[in-house]
Amino acid sequence: MHETLSDYAQLLVCLFLLVEGAGVRSLDRLFRKEVVYTVE
């Protein structure tokens, strides 16, 4: 049972990252040369 919950959580995290991306804290954003301004 414990392994099933862990696999399910990992699947949900992968789906979330596919849909939303890594966001502001991603390494890709740190290495990007252009400046992107966001309104929060």
C-alpha positions, 0 to 999 in steps of 0.5 A: 500500500505504501509503495502505491501511494508513493508512485501515485504522488510521483505521477501527480508531480510529473503531470503538474510539472508537464502542465505548469513547468518549473516556474520562477525557481527553475534553473532555466530561468536563472540561465536565461539571458533575457529579462522577463518582468512579471506582475504579481 
